[in-house]
Amino acid sequence: MSESNNTAATAPYIEFVHVSKAFDDQPVLVDVSFEVRRGEMVVVLGRSGVGKSVTLKHILGFLQPDEGQVFVAGKEVSRMTERELVDIRRRVTMVFQSGALFDSLTVGENVAYPLRERATRDLGLDEDAIQSRVDELLARVELSEMKESLPADLSTGMKRAVAIARALAAEPEAILYDEPTTMVDPLMAQTIGDLILKLKRETGLTSLVVTHDMRLARKLADRIVFLEDSRVAFYGPVSELDSSQEPIVRDFVQLDEVSFLKRS
């Protein structure tokens, strides 16, 4: 591999550089810096209200930082126009907490939606190819039997699995997950975590997961960004989390261990 190709392979796909953001003078992110390398899965971990989901909105350009820079695929999204952001939002897709499925469309039609958009834009897919790809994606998330169902017929966990299939249909370079195990039972949370990990291994997609679920973070993360009071309290490999000397990180880890013992 040439030096230029090697550099491209190891360069960050997503990068926050000293990013700060406030709403009504209330800090939400303060001097936040981290990166997600190509093919890596980074988990943004922390309690509710510490700015985790706000990071996702900066990546897609829905929010602009008050200070600092956000880069995606080597481009500074924090300075892009809405027209320029269209390309970024094709490259990077998000799985929302709600699933954000179209209620009036079947599961199969929801997954087909980005494929039809591509067919219109690129003229590269006919209906047979679209249906074949839908079947493949639903099989991948183990929901083939739900193809003709409506979202109202699905559990919360199933909706998230369909949303993941729809995100993959867009053939993105990176995928963002916003609290994927929130409001689901422990068994479904484990199933969703297993699915995300399987897809990461199969596709090699760059991935960023926002969660307060320590067990999910341990299962998925190559590296963890731990946010507390809008700042980065820990950033590093998951293997180093337990040895962190930050009091809030240690408390979070210990509380999770106590919670796990109570459930066992």
Helices and strands as residue ranges (DSSP letters): H 3-10, E 12-23, E 26-37, E 41-45, H 52-59, E 67-72, E 75-76, G 77-79, H 82-91, E 92-95, H 107-122, H 127-140, G 144-146, G 151-153, H 156-169, E 174-178, H 186-203, E 206-211, H 214-220, E 223-228, E 231-237, G 238-243, H 247-263
